[in-house]
Structures are given as C-alpha cells and as structure tokens.
C-alpha cells in the first residue's frame, strides 16, 4: 500500500489515478496511523511553501514524513513536495523539513531568454527534458528524448551536488530530480507526463532501496 | 528548453463530441473520453475541452466526462464553457482537470479570475479571449476588440488591454482566439498573437485558423505563441498530432517527441 499524503495542497486525485492506472494500491490520507503502516509514501503538492508547511505541522505530518524517511521507507516527492524536503524555501521565507541540505530558490530575474531566444516566463510551465540523469533505479527508464510536465516558479538547490539526480534547462540549469537514500523527488509532475511519467511511477512502486 | 505545446480542442455537448471525426480502429468518435485517449496516444501535449451544453441542469454530465478523462489520460487538460463561479471551477478541478478556462464569464465578471487564482493558483486559470480586428480607434487603441457569442456581440474592450488586465488579476495563461481566422483554415492571426505575446508575461495559446502544419510553424515562431490549438486539422483525420510534430521538428521548432 502506498500513502499519498493529503495536506490540502492541490490536485491529489491525479496522482491517485495514475498510481491506480499502473496497478498499484494507494490511498490519499492524512491519517498518521495509516501513514505509519504503509510500505511507500508519495508526497505531492501544488501551491505555496508557507501554507503547505503550516498545514503539515497542524496535522503532525511533518513528523510522520521524517519518521518514514529515517525508517527507510521509499518516498517520492513531487513538485512542491520535493521543495518541502529541503531546509528552507525562498517562497514565503519558509522553514521546510530539512531532509536534504540546501535551499529552494526562485528563478533569477536577470535571465530573460531561454536557449532558443524565447522569452523566459515564470512560472516555468510546460514540457521539458532531463539531462545528466544519474544511474538510479527509479530513473532507469528515462531517456534524453523524454519530456516531463513542469509547473513551478521555484526549484530545489541541494548543497551536495551528489543529491542532484537530473537537471533541466530553462534559462539556467536547475535540479529537476533530487534524492538521497530512500528518497527520490521530482520537480516535474510524473502523473501528468504521459508514458515516461507513468514509467517513473512504475519504477518507484517496485523500488527497494538498500 | 521548453517545448512548444500542440493542443487539440474538443467541443462537447451533453457529454458527446460534436464534430464528426474520421478514425479507424473502432474509436467512438462521439465519446470525448475515447477521443482524448486517441489524441493522448498520438502525442498531444495537453487537451482542451469546451463544454457547449447550454442547459445548466445538464452540466453534471461534463463533470462525469472530466472524471473519466482523468482516469484515462495522463497529461494536463483544461475545461471551459459555462464556468461562472468558484464552485464551477472547483467541481471541474476536483474531477481531475488541471486547468479551467473562463471567457465571456470573465468579461462580465473579471473578479472570477482573481478569485480562481487565489483559491487554486494562477496555473489553474486560463483566460479565453475571442477577438476581432476592428481597426484602431479611441476606445480600441490596438485595433483588436473583445467579442462574445461567437463574434456576434462587440464588448467595447481593447483586446490587448484586457490581456494585460487579466494577467494582473492572476490569469496564468491566455487562449487567444481570432474570430476572423477561426474556421478559415488559412492560418492563425499572426499579428494579434505576436502583439499579445510580446506585451504580456504569461503563456499564449494561439487559436483559430489552423489548416496545415505550416500554420503552426508560423504562429510558434513569427507569432511568438507558446502553444497552438488545433481542431479540424486533426478531427477530420487530415493530419495527426504526431505528423504535425514531425513537421515542426524538421523545421527546428522544439516539440516533445512522441513515443508512438
């Protein structure tokens, strides 16, 4: 069973439907007992870091996620969920969970154009590819041609670059997949990224981190 | 680098797609769910559903369509038509749509844009604009005027000013439909698209006039659109999303490579 953490941050049903579509059992929940009992955790999210952290703390979900991480359960972060794993976010000047050392940053104001000369518009919204993909069981199906769906104005910047598992170009290069130990996290939305996204979710559902 | 998005648009009336579509493989051409799956598999980057059901009582049918589409395709899709309140928006988003679009509803009640952006985030709120060229005049300095009712009613609002205002109100994207070009299959309204794109900071989806792949090339380069809406080009089987993307890739437009 996979717990999809419900903390009132955006569209969780799309994650639930994608997981069911690939044939895995899951439950959208904020029940600490349920989360304690599951084998895997997906931590999604759309919205702002500040209100998300308030909502997590109110329910004790911050502790539940940390606990699952230290017990070695496979955890997948998506979009805002990914950012929340970091120490601190520039968005609303928010203290986050701190599972990965580093900041969540906004795209710089002084970069005006993408590599093809198109104007940079924030949020970064649409389909983009992943480069410098690390050898990782959850990412093993991704090729350089695959693209994923992004919607975000901030990105995670781990201090230790070993925790960067893939990068994406949008005016700058930014980490689009990060991870450490039993945690892997994407800035994009695998549940909205067609077959390559579903393949990533399949790999996550089979992943046994050592 | 972001890819340019290719977005098929489906009109839905009381739960059925309205345009006849020539398909093989026993696809039910009246079923929006099967149609969406077909376009998903042929490489659509997003899908737009426009609900043209007039009766308000029958709008729940659309919510059921949205729910079934969300179980079937795993790319973003938006739903427009008849969205008048935050409650209407919430119902569509809860059912699984990524975005909602408001058009004439926002002309009469611009606050719905800001209310939607506050409640669900700007990325969920698409402003649809129907625009006609009327020539430059005092009230319409850009020469492009907002129209409603399929172009029959002129609203006395400058299209460029409306786009700028909508961005300030919190619209996350603009779907820009040229009534002059719509249905002609002679190409998108490039001047209009470029004007709006260059003077706003949110993505522009060009709509109206697509008849051949070269038209998409023009609007995504000269027109500076971020995405292109297509309808009859693919509905009647003349082209597929995949063939259009192949053409664009050959012209060095960055598009998401399709897997089929």
Interface residues (C-beta under 8 A of the other chain):
Chain A: X10 X11 X13 X14 X17 X18 X20 X21 X46 X47 X114 X115 X116 X118 X119 X121 X122 X123 X124 X125 X126 X127 X128 X129 X145 X147 X149 X151 X169 X170 X191 X192 X193 X194 X195 X196 X197 X198
Chain B: X1 X2 X3 X5 X40 X45 X70 X71 X74 X75 X76 X93 X94 X96 X98 X121 X122 X123 X172 X173 X201 X202 X203 X224 X226 X227 X254 X256 X257 X259
